[in-house]
Amino acid sequence: MWYMFWFLIGFGLTIAGGVSLIGYMNFFPAGLTWTNYLLFISTRPECYLFPIGIVIIAISIYFFPSE
């Protein structure tokens, strides 16, 4: 049961971070380059939720008991 809890926590964090990453892509029409985009999202704390969520999902899947 705890595995599903951690999976859903990771899923929520991944969605929150992914939506932020996609939302910040709206700066491209304003003339932002890929380098500037990567430098910008590295300073935004909500963008760190995406990789943290991926790691939590991977750990919960790896340790899920197979019966």
Secondary structure, 3 states (H helix, E strand, C coil): CHHHHHHHHHHHHHHHHHHHHHHHHHHHHHCCCHHHHHHHHCCCHHHHHHHHHHHHHHHHHHCCCCC
